[in-house]
Amino acid sequence: MNSRLRAVGFVLAVIGIIGSAASAAAESVHGAHRLVGSWEAAILPAPGVSLPALITFSSDGVVLATESPGPFESLGIGTWVPRDHDAAFTFRALIGSAADGGVNTGRQKVSGLLQYDPATDSWSGGVRVELSPQNVAFTVPVVLTRIVVE
């Protein structure tokens, strides 16, 4: 019985070490990156048109995004990674409508590659939006401006 407890203890210790190492590796990849933080996004679908959104990039690679929703749109949830001086991300959200009794009627996938502008502490790039099951896809420019403590 004592050897069984030791074996279980050893396995739990190994799992803990692996978990800590994975967390530290994620932190070292994302932690000091300029993208970490919360941003106001301006989605620019046409000249003179700017749609607002909010997006957060965490130090462990998580993306949370929201915009003014339609009848039903979930929070966007996804991941991001640094790519040299740029950053790539993908998030997904669920879409529905009150007319459909709150049932999910579609999904959106949003992905992009952002470039940093140190002069303005902002990010910009093209963002691809894919809607399913409608099989609609389009790319729009986006500009991120850091939300600062006031």
BATOR-275355 format. One record per atom (N, C-alpha, C): residue number from 0; residue in one letter; atom name; z, y, x. Coordinates in pm, 1 decimal. Layout:
<pts>
PT	NUM	A	CA	Z	Y	X
...
</pts>
This chain:
<pts>
PT	0	M	N	0.0	-118.6	82.0
PT	0	M	CA	0.0	0.0	0.0
PT	0	M	C	0.0	125.9	87.0
PT	1	N	N	79.0	125.9	194.4
PT	1	N	CA	86.0	239.6	284.3
PT	1	N	C	-48.9	267.8	349.6
PT	2	S	N	-120.9	160.5	386.5
PT	2	S	CA	-252.0	179.3	448.6
PT	2	S	C	-352.5	236.3	348.5
PT	3	R	N	-337.3	200.0	221.4
PT	3	R	CA	-425.5	253.9	116.9
PT	3	R	C	-402.1	404.4	100.8
PT	4	L	N	-276.7	445.3	99.0
PT	4	L	CA	-244.5	587.3	87.5
PT	4	L	C	-297.0	665.1	207.5
PT	5	R	N	-285.3	606.1	325.7
PT	5	R	CA	-337.5	671.7	445.6
PT	5	R	C	-489.1	685.6	437.6
PT	6	A	N	-555.7	580.9	389.9
PT	6	A	CA	-701.5	585.5	376.4
PT	6	A	C	-743.2	693.8	277.3
PT	7	V	N	-673.7	700.2	163.8
PT	7	V	CA	-703.9	803.4	64.0
PT	7	V	C	-676.8	941.1	123.2
PT	8	G	N	-566.8	956.1	193.9
PT	8	G	CA	-534.4	1083.6	258.0
PT	8	G	C	-639.7	1123.4	359.1
PT	9	F	N	-687.9	1025.1	436.7
PT	9	F	CA	-791.8	1052.7	536.2
PT	9	F	C	-920.2	1098.4	468.1
PT	10	V	N	-960.7	1029.6	361.2
PT	10	V	CA	-1082.5	1065.0	288.4
PT	10	V	C	-1070.9	1206.1	231.6
PT	11	L	N	-955.5	1239.4	172.2
PT	11	L	CA	-935.5	1373.7	117.1
PT	11	L	C	-939.1	1479.6	226.9
PT	12	A	N	-882.7	1448.8	343.0
PT	12	A	CA	-885.5	1543.1	454.3
PT	12	A	C	-1028.6	1566.9	501.7
PT	13	V	N	-1107.6	1460.5	510.8
PT	13	V	CA	-1248.4	1472.7	552.5
PT	13	V	C	-1325.4	1556.2	451.1
PT	14	I	N	-1304.2	1530.6	322.0
PT	14	I	CA	-1371.4	1609.0	217.7
PT	14	I	C	-1333.0	1755.6	229.7
PT	15	G	N	-1206.0	1782.8	253.4
PT	15	G	CA	-1160.4	1920.7	269.7
PT	15	G	C	-1224.7	1988.2	388.8
PT	16	I	N	-1236.7	1917.3	500.0
PT	16	I	CA	-1298.8	1973.9	620.0
PT	16	I	C	-1446.3	2001.7	595.0
PT	17	I	N	-1515.4	1906.9	532.2
PT	17	I	CA	-1657.6	1926.5	501.6
PT	17	I	C	-1674.9	2044.4	408.2
PT	18	G	N	-1591.3	2055.0	305.8
PT	18	G	CA	-1598.8	2167.2	212.1
PT	18	G	C	-1574.9	2300.0	281.0
PT	19	S	N	-1477.7	2304.3	370.8
PT	19	S	CA	-1448.6	2427.3	444.2
PT	19	S	C	-1563.4	2464.4	536.6
PT	20	A	N	-1621.9	2364.4	601.7
PT	20	A	CA	-1734.2	2390.5	691.2
PT	20	A	C	-1854.7	2440.9	613.4
PT	21	A	N	-1882.5	2382.1	496.9
PT	21	A	CA	-1995.3	2426.8	414.6
PT	21	A	C	-1972.3	2569.0	367.0
PT	22	S	N	-1850.3	2599.4	327.2
PT	22	S	CA	-1818.1	2734.8	282.1
PT	22	S	C	-1832.0	2833.8	397.0
PT	23	A	N	-1784.5	2798.4	514.4
PT	23	A	CA	-1796.1	2886.2	630.4
PT	23	A	C	-1942.0	2906.4	669.4
PT	24	A	N	-2022.7	2800.2	659.8
PT	24	A	CA	-2165.2	2811.9	691.1
PT	24	A	C	-2233.6	2906.3	593.3
PT	25	A	N	-2202.6	2894.7	465.1
PT	25	A	CA	-2260.2	2984.8	364.8
PT	25	A	C	-2216.4	3127.4	392.2
PT	26	E	N	-2090.5	3146.6	427.4
PT	26	E	CA	-2038.0	3279.7	455.2
PT	26	E	C	-2107.5	3339.6	576.5
PT	27	S	N	-2132.7	3258.3	680.8
PT	27	S	CA	-2195.4	3311.8	800.2
PT	27	S	C	-2341.5	3346.7	774.8
PT	28	V	N	-2407.3	3279.7	682.9
PT	28	V	CA	-2546.4	3309.3	650.6
PT	28	V	C	-2556.0	3434.4	564.5
PT	29	H	N	-2468.3	3449.1	465.0
PT	29	H	CA	-2477.5	3556.8	367.5
PT	29	H	C	-2377.7	3670.5	389.5
PT	30	G	N	-2262.4	3641.2	447.3
PT	30	G	CA	-2148.0	3731.4	444.6
PT	30	G	C	-2172.0	3873.2	490.3
PT	31	A	N	-2232.7	3894.3	604.6
PT	31	A	CA	-2248.5	4028.9	658.4
PT	31	A	C	-2382.3	4090.1	618.3
PT	32	H	N	-2457.1	4024.1	535.7
PT	32	H	CA	-2588.9	4072.5	497.4
PT	32	H	C	-2578.1	4199.8	413.5
PT	33	R	N	-2669.2	4293.2	433.9
PT	33	R	CA	-2667.8	4421.7	361.5
PT	33	R	C	-2686.8	4406.7	211.0
PT	34	L	N	-2741.0	4294.5	165.4
PT	34	L	CA	-2767.5	4275.9	23.0
PT	34	L	C	-2641.6	4244.1	-56.7
PT	35	V	N	-2537.8	4195.6	9.3
PT	35	V	CA	-2414.7	4159.8	-61.9
PT	35	V	C	-2359.5	4283.4	-131.9
PT	36	G	N	-2335.3	4268.9	-262.2
PT	36	G	CA	-2281.9	4379.4	-340.7
PT	36	G	C	-2348.5	4385.8	-476.8
PT	37	S	N	-2321.1	4494.6	-548.7
PT	37	S	CA	-2375.9	4513.9	-682.8
PT	37	S	C	-2474.6	4629.4	-681.6
PT	38	W	N	-2578.8	4614.7	-761.3
PT	38	W	CA	-2692.0	4705.9	-757.3
PT	38	W	C	-2739.4	4742.5	-897.8
PT	39	E	N	-2785.4	4867.3	-911.4
PT	39	E	CA	-2860.2	4906.6	-1030.6
PT	39	E	C	-3006.3	4881.5	-997.5
PT	40	A	N	-3073.7	4811.2	-1086.8
PT	40	A	CA	-3214.7	4780.5	-1065.0
PT	40	A	C	-3300.1	4863.3	-1158.8
PT	41	A	N	-3408.4	4916.5	-1105.9
PT	41	A	CA	-3509.3	4983.4	-1186.7
PT	41	A	C	-3632.2	4894.0	-1185.0
PT	42	I	N	-3662.5	4835.8	-1300.2
PT	42	I	CA	-3781.3	4751.1	-1314.2
PT	42	I	C	-3893.3	4844.0	-1357.8
PT	43	L	N	-4005.6	4841.1	-1286.5
PT	43	L	CA	-4112.3	4939.4	-1305.3
PT	43	L	C	-4240.1	4872.8	-1357.6
PT	44	P	N	-4246.4	4840.5	-1488.1
PT	44	P	CA	-4361.3	4767.7	-1541.3
PT	44	P	C	-4488.8	4850.7	-1553.6
PT	45	A	N	-4475.8	4983.8	-1558.9
PT	45	A	CA	-4592.2	5070.8	-1571.7
PT	45	A	C	-4556.4	5207.9	-1514.9
PT	46	P	N	-4655.8	5288.0	-1475.9
PT	46	P	CA	-4625.3	5421.5	-1424.7
PT	46	P	C	-4543.8	5502.1	-1526.2
PT	47	G	N	-4434.8	5562.1	-1478.5
PT	47	G	CA	-4349.9	5642.9	-1564.6
PT	47	G	C	-4252.7	5564.4	-1650.6
PT	48	V	N	-4252.5	5431.0	-1640.7
PT	48	V	CA	-4162.9	5346.3	-1720.2
PT	48	V	C	-4064.8	5277.5	-1625.7
PT	49	S	N	-3935.8	5291.0	-1655.8
PT	49	S	CA	-3832.6	5227.6	-1574.8
PT	49	S	C	-3732.7	5159.3	-1667.1
PT	50	L	N	-3719.4	5028.1	-1653.2
PT	50	L	CA	-3624.8	4951.3	-1734.0
PT	50	L	C	-3502.3	4920.3	-1649.2
PT	51	P	N	-3380.1	4947.0	-1700.5
PT	51	P	CA	-3259.4	4926.0	-1620.1
PT	51	P	C	-3211.2	4781.1	-1622.9
PT	52	A	N	-3148.1	4741.2	-1514.0
PT	52	A	CA	-3082.3	4610.8	-1504.2
PT	52	A	C	-2969.2	4624.9	-1403.8
PT	53	L	N	-2877.9	4529.3	-1404.7
PT	53	L	CA	-2768.8	4522.4	-1308.0
PT	53	L	C	-2775.7	4386.7	-1240.5
PT	54	I	N	-2753.1	4383.9	-1109.4
PT	54	I	CA	-2762.7	4257.8	-1036.3
PT	54	I	C	-2659.2	4257.0	-923.9
PT	55	T	N	-2594.7	4142.5	-904.3
PT	55	T	CA	-2495.6	4125.2	-798.4
PT	55	T	C	-2537.4	4009.3	-709.2
PT	56	F	N	-2530.2	4032.0	-578.5
PT	56	F	CA	-2557.1	3929.3	-478.4
PT	56	F	C	-2425.4	3903.0	-405.7
PT	57	S	N	-2371.7	3781.9	-416.7
PT	57	S	CA	-2242.4	3751.6	-354.9
PT	57	S	C	-2261.1	3700.5	-212.7
PT	58	S	N	-2152.6	3700.1	-138.0
PT	58	S	CA	-2157.5	3656.1	1.8
PT	58	S	C	-2178.4	3506.0	16.1
PT	59	D	N	-2163.1	3429.8	-92.7
PT	59	D	CA	-2187.5	3285.2	-83.9
PT	59	D	C	-2322.2	3245.9	-142.2
PT	60	G	N	-2411.7	3343.5	-165.7
PT	60	G	CA	-2547.7	3313.0	-207.6
PT	60	G	C	-2570.7	3309.2	-357.2
PT	61	V	N	-2475.6	3354.9	-437.0
PT	61	V	CA	-2490.4	3353.8	-583.0
PT	61	V	C	-2550.7	3486.8	-629.1
PT	62	V	N	-2640.6	3479.8	-727.4
PT	62	V	CA	-2698.5	3598.0	-791.3
PT	62	V	C	-2656.2	3597.1	-937.2
PT	63	L	N	-2608.2	3711.9	-986.9
PT	63	L	CA	-2580.4	3732.7	-1128.9
PT	63	L	C	-2658.9	3856.6	-1171.1
PT	64	A	N	-2734.7	3845.2	-1280.5
PT	64	A	CA	-2818.8	3956.4	-1324.1
PT	64	A	C	-2812.7	3971.8	-1474.7
PT	65	T	N	-2820.4	4097.4	-1518.9
PT	65	T	CA	-2824.8	4124.5	-1661.2
PT	65	T	C	-2910.6	4247.4	-1685.3
PT	66	E	N	-2968.3	4253.1	-1802.1
PT	66	E	CA	-3046.4	4368.5	-1843.1
PT	66	E	C	-3019.6	4391.6	-1990.5
PT	67	S	N	-3072.6	4498.3	-2043.7
PT	67	S	CA	-3056.2	4520.2	-2187.0
PT	67	S	C	-3129.8	4407.4	-2258.4
PT	68	P	N	-3054.9	4321.6	-2325.1
PT	68	P	CA	-3116.6	4200.6	-2378.8
PT	68	P	C	-3194.3	4224.5	-2507.8
PT	69	G	N	-3280.4	4126.6	-2536.8
PT	69	G	CA	-3344.7	4121.3	-2667.0
PT	69	G	C	-3242.2	4065.7	-2764.8
PT	70	P	N	-3288.6	4003.6	-2871.9
PT	70	P	CA	-3193.9	3947.4	-2969.6
PT	70	P	C	-3094.2	3849.9	-2906.1
PT	71	F	N	-3140.2	3771.9	-2808.4
PT	71	F	CA	-3048.1	3684.5	-2735.1
PT	71	F	C	-3106.7	3658.3	-2597.4
PT	72	E	N	-3032.4	3696.3	-2496.4
PT	72	E	CA	-3071.2	3664.5	-2359.4
PT	72	E	C	-2943.5	3643.8	-2280.6
PT	73	S	N	-2935.2	3531.0	-2213.0
PT	73	S	CA	-2814.4	3501.6	-2136.3
PT	73	S	C	-2811.0	3582.2	-2007.5
PT	74	L	N	-2698.1	3578.4	-1942.7
PT	74	L	CA	-2683.0	3630.1	-1808.1
PT	74	L	C	-2777.7	3551.1	-1717.8
PT	75	G	N	-2842.8	3617.9	-1623.0
PT	75	G	CA	-2924.2	3547.7	-1524.3
PT	75	G	C	-2834.8	3493.6	-1414.1
PT	76	I	N	-2853.7	3368.3	-1380.7
PT	76	I	CA	-2770.5	3302.8	-1279.4
PT	76	I	C	-2862.5	3233.4	-1179.0
PT	77	G	N	-2834.8	3254.5	-1049.2
PT	77	G	CA	-2921.5	3193.1	-949.4
PT	77	G	C	-2865.0	3201.1	-810.0
PT	78	T	N	-2955.7	3205.8	-713.4
PT	78	T	CA	-2917.8	3202.1	-573.6
PT	78	T	C	-3008.7	3292.5	-490.6
PT	79	W	N	-2961.0	3329.3	-372.3
PT	79	W	CA	-3042.3	3409.4	-281.1
PT	79	W	C	-3018.6	3364.4	-138.0
PT	80	V	N	-3116.0	3394.3	-51.0
PT	80	V	CA	-3104.3	3362.5	91.3
PT	80	V	C	-3164.7	3476.2	172.7
PT	81	P	N	-3107.1	3504.2	289.4
PT	81	P	CA	-3170.0	3602.1	377.9
PT	81	P	C	-3295.4	3542.5	440.5
PT	82	R	N	-3396.7	3624.7	461.2
PT	82	R	CA	-3519.7	3584.6	530.0
PT	82	R	C	-3551.3	3693.4	631.7
PT	83	D	N	-3508.6	3671.9	754.7
PT	83	D	CA	-3518.5	3774.2	858.8
PT	83	D	C	-3449.4	3900.8	809.4
PT	84	H	N	-3523.0	4011.3	797.1
PT	84	H	CA	-3463.3	4136.5	749.7
PT	84	H	C	-3476.9	4151.5	598.5
PT	85	D	N	-3540.7	4054.6	534.0
PT	85	D	CA	-3562.8	4057.2	389.7
PT	85	D	C	-3465.0	3962.1	320.6
PT	86	A	N	-3477.1	3952.0	189.4
PT	86	A	CA	-3394.4	3858.4	112.6
PT	86	A	C	-3478.2	3803.6	-2.6
PT	87	A	N	-3472.3	3671.3	-20.7
PT	87	A	CA	-3542.9	3604.9	-130.4
PT	87	A	C	-3440.4	3558.8	-233.1
PT	88	F	N	-3478.5	3563.9	-360.3
PT	88	F	CA	-3386.4	3521.9	-465.5
PT	88	F	C	-3461.8	3457.4	-580.3
PT	89	T	N	-3388.4	3376.7	-655.9
PT	89	T	CA	-3437.4	3320.1	-781.6
PT	89	T	C	-3319.2	3310.2	-875.5
PT	90	F	N	-3340.3	3354.5	-1000.7
PT	90	F	CA	-3239.1	3329.6	-1102.3
PT	90	F	C	-3307.7	3290.5	-1232.3
PT	91	R	N	-3230.6	3229.1	-1318.9
PT	91	R	CA	-3281.7	3183.3	-1448.3
PT	91	R	C	-3193.2	3235.3	-1559.2
PT	92	A	N	-3255.0	3254.0	-1677.9
PT	92	A	CA	-3181.1	3297.0	-1795.9
PT	92	A	C	-3239.2	3225.5	-1917.7
PT	93	L	N	-3158.1	3212.9	-2020.1
PT	93	L	CA	-3200.6	3151.7	-2145.6
PT	93	L	C	-3235.1	3261.3	-2245.5
PT	94	I	N	-3333.6	3233.3	-2330.4
PT	94	I	CA	-3378.9	3329.3	-2430.7
PT	94	I	C	-3371.3	3263.7	-2567.6
PT	95	G	N	-3333.6	3340.0	-2667.5
PT	95	G	CA	-3329.3	3291.5	-2804.8
PT	95	G	C	-3344.2	3407.4	-2899.8
PT	96	S	N	-3317.3	3383.2	-3026.7
PT	96	S	CA	-3322.3	3493.1	-3123.8
PT	96	S	C	-3231.5	3461.6	-3240.6
PT	97	A	N	-3184.3	3567.3	-3305.2
PT	97	A	CA	-3099.6	3549.3	-3423.2
PT	97	A	C	-3178.2	3481.6	-3535.1
PT	98	A	N	-3308.4	3507.7	-3541.0
PT	98	A	CA	-3392.5	3448.1	-3645.3
PT	98	A	C	-3396.3	3295.6	-3633.7
PT	99	D	N	-3376.4	3246.0	-3513.8
PT	99	D	CA	-3377.5	3100.9	-3491.5
PT	99	D	C	-3237.2	3042.5	-3494.8
PT	100	G	N	-3142.4	3114.5	-3553.7
PT	100	G	CA	-3005.6	3064.4	-3564.5
PT	100	G	C	-2933.8	3056.8	-3431.8
PT	101	G	N	-2974.9	3137.7	-3335.2
PT	101	G	CA	-2908.3	3137.9	-3204.9
PT	101	G	C	-2950.0	3023.7	-3114.7
PT	102	V	N	-3052.1	2948.3	-3153.7
PT	102	V	CA	-3100.3	2835.7	-3073.4
PT	102	V	C	-3183.6	2889.4	-2956.3
PT	103	N	N	-3170.9	2829.5	-2840.7
PT	103	N	CA	-3253.2	2869.4	-2726.4
PT	103	N	C	-3398.8	2839.3	-2756.6
PT	104	T	N	-3483.2	2941.1	-2742.3
PT	104	T	CA	-3625.2	2924.4	-2769.4
PT	104	T	C	-3709.3	2932.4	-2643.6
PT	105	G	N	-3647.6	2964.8	-2531.7
PT	105	G	CA	-3723.5	2974.4	-2408.0
PT	105	G	C	-3634.1	2997.6	-2288.5
PT	106	R	N	-3698.6	3008.0	-2176.2
PT	106	R	CA	-3629.6	3031.0	-2049.6
PT	106	R	C	-3710.8	3130.3	-1969.6
PT	107	Q	N	-3640.9	3201.9	-1884.3
PT	107	Q	CA	-3713.8	3284.4	-1789.1
PT	107	Q	C	-3666.3	3252.0	-1648.3
PT	108	K	N	-3760.8	3256.9	-1557.2
PT	108	K	CA	-3731.1	3238.5	-1415.3
PT	108	K	C	-3778.4	3365.8	-1346.1
PT	109	V	N	-3688.9	3426.9	-1270.0
PT	109	V	CA	-3719.6	3550.7	-1200.1
PT	109	V	C	-3699.9	3525.2	-1051.2
PT	110	S	N	-3800.7	3556.0	-971.0
PT	110	S	CA	-3788.7	3534.9	-826.8
PT	110	S	C	-3859.1	3648.3	-753.2
PT	111	G	N	-3812.3	3674.1	-633.2
PT	111	G	CA	-3874.4	3781.6	-557.4
PT	111	G	C	-3832.2	3783.4	-412.4
PT	112	L	N	-3898.4	3868.6	-338.8
PT	112	L	CA	-3866.3	3893.6	-198.8
PT	112	L	C	-3843.0	4044.1	-186.0
PT	113	L	N	-3724.4	4081.2	-140.3
PT	113	L	CA	-3685.4	4221.4	-131.5
PT	113	L	C	-3685.7	4267.6	13.5
PT	114	Q	N	-3728.4	4392.2	35.4
PT	114	Q	CA	-3726.3	4453.4	167.4
PT	114	Q	C	-3624.7	4568.1	164.6
PT	115	Y	N	-3550.1	4581.6	273.6
PT	115	Y	CA	-3444.6	4682.1	283.9
PT	115	Y	C	-3498.9	4812.4	341.3
PT	116	D	N	-3454.9	4925.4	285.2
PT	116	D	CA	-3487.7	5057.9	336.4
PT	116	D	C	-3357.8	5122.4	385.2
PT	117	P	N	-3332.9	5124.7	517.0
PT	117	P	CA	-3206.2	5177.8	567.9
PT	117	P	C	-3189.7	5328.3	542.4
PT	118	A	N	-3298.7	5401.3	526.4
PT	118	A	CA	-3288.6	5545.7	502.8
PT	118	A	C	-3224.0	5576.3	368.3
PT	119	T	N	-3243.9	5488.4	270.5
PT	119	T	CA	-3188.7	5512.5	136.5
PT	119	T	C	-3086.9	5407.1	94.9
PT	120	D	N	-3056.7	5311.5	183.9
PT	120	D	CA	-2968.3	5198.6	151.2
PT	120	D	C	-3010.9	5135.3	19.0
PT	121	S	N	-3140.5	5108.5	7.6
PT	121	S	CA	-3193.4	5046.9	-114.2
PT	121	S	C	-3285.6	4930.6	-77.2
PT	122	W	N	-3314.4	4848.7	-177.1
PT	122	W	CA	-3403.2	4734.1	-161.7
PT	122	W	C	-3516.1	4749.1	-261.6
PT	123	S	N	-3633.7	4698.2	-227.5
PT	123	S	CA	-3745.1	4700.3	-321.4
PT	123	S	C	-3837.9	4583.2	-292.4
PT	124	G	N	-3918.9	4551.2	-392.2
PT	124	G	CA	-4015.4	4443.2	-374.5
PT	124	G	C	-4077.4	4404.4	-506.7
PT	125	G	N	-4165.3	4308.4	-499.4
PT	125	G	CA	-4227.2	4255.2	-619.9
PT	125	G	C	-4144.0	4140.3	-674.1
PT	126	V	N	-4128.5	4138.4	-805.4
PT	126	V	CA	-4051.1	4034.1	-871.5
PT	126	V	C	-4141.7	3961.3	-969.6
PT	127	R	N	-4144.9	3829.9	-957.3
PT	127	R	CA	-4226.3	3748.1	-1046.9
PT	127	R	C	-4138.2	3696.5	-1160.6
PT	128	V	N	-4184.0	3717.5	-1282.8
PT	128	V	CA	-4113.3	3671.9	-1402.2
PT	128	V	C	-4199.9	3564.9	-1468.8
PT	129	E	N	-4140.9	3447.8	-1493.4
PT	129	E	CA	-4211.0	3339.0	-1561.4
PT	129	E	C	-4135.8	3305.9	-1689.6
PT	130	L	N	-4206.5	3306.1	-1801.7
PT	130	L	CA	-4148.3	3274.2	-1931.5
PT	130	L	C	-4202.0	3140.5	-1978.9
PT	131	S	N	-4111.2	3052.6	-2020.3
PT	131	S	CA	-4154.8	2923.9	-2074.8
PT	131	S	C	-4080.7	2901.6	-2206.2
PT	132	P	N	-4136.1	2833.5	-2300.3
PT	132	P	CA	-4259.1	2754.3	-2293.6
PT	132	P	C	-4386.3	2834.7	-2318.5
PT	133	Q	N	-4379.1	2967.8	-2318.5
PT	133	Q	CA	-4496.7	3049.8	-2345.1
PT	133	Q	C	-4600.9	3044.8	-2233.9
PT	134	N	N	-4562.6	2996.8	-2115.8
PT	134	N	CA	-4650.6	2992.0	-1999.6
PT	134	N	C	-4707.3	3129.5	-1966.1
PT	135	V	N	-4620.6	3228.6	-1966.7
PT	135	V	CA	-4656.9	3365.7	-1931.1
PT	135	V	C	-4589.8	3397.8	-1798.0
PT	136	A	N	-4664.5	3459.0	-1707.9
PT	136	A	CA	-4608.9	3500.2	-1579.1
PT	136	A	C	-4667.5	3635.1	-1541.3
PT	137	F	N	-4584.1	3719.0	-1481.0
PT	137	F	CA	-4631.1	3849.3	-1435.3
PT	137	F	C	-4540.9	3894.8	-1321.6
PT	138	T	N	-4590.7	3989.2	-1243.2
PT	138	T	CA	-4514.2	4044.3	-1131.5
PT	138	T	C	-4496.2	4193.7	-1154.2
PT	139	V	N	-4374.3	4240.8	-1131.6
PT	139	V	CA	-4342.7	4383.5	-1147.7
PT	139	V	C	-4268.5	4433.4	-1024.3
PT	140	P	N	-4286.0	4560.5	-990.1
PT	140	P	CA	-4206.4	4617.2	-882.1
PT	140	P	C	-4063.2	4642.6	-929.3
PT	141	V	N	-3968.9	4634.2	-836.5
PT	141	V	CA	-3829.2	4663.3	-866.8
PT	141	V	C	-3768.0	4737.9	-748.7
PT	142	V	N	-3676.3	4829.5	-779.5
PT	142	V	CA	-3602.4	4902.9	-677.3
PT	142	V	C	-3454.4	4887.1	-707.7
PT	143	L	N	-3376.2	4847.2	-606.7
PT	143	L	CA	-3231.1	4831.2	-621.6
PT	143	L	C	-3158.3	4944.3	-551.0
PT	144	T	N	-3065.3	5007.6	-621.8
PT	144	T	CA	-2981.9	5112.4	-567.4
PT	144	T	C	-2836.9	5067.0	-573.9
PT	145	R	N	-2767.7	5075.9	-461.3
PT	145	R	CA	-2630.1	5024.3	-452.5
PT	145	R	C	-2536.8	5098.2	-549.8
PT	146	I	N	-2448.9	5021.2	-614.3
PT	146	I	CA	-2342.9	5079.2	-695.6
PT	146	I	C	-2225.4	5102.9	-600.9
PT	147	V	N	-2183.4	5227.4	-589.1
PT	147	V	CA	-2076.0	5262.5	-496.0
PT	147	V	C	-1948.9	5296.8	-570.6
PT	148	V	N	-1837.5	5282.9	-502.9
PT	148	V	CA	-1707.9	5320.3	-560.0
PT	148	V	C	-1700.9	5472.5	-563.2
PT	149	E	N	-1660.1	5524.8	-677.0
PT	149	E	CA	-1649.4	5670.9	-691.5
PT	149	E	C	-1504.6	5713.6	-692.9
</pts>
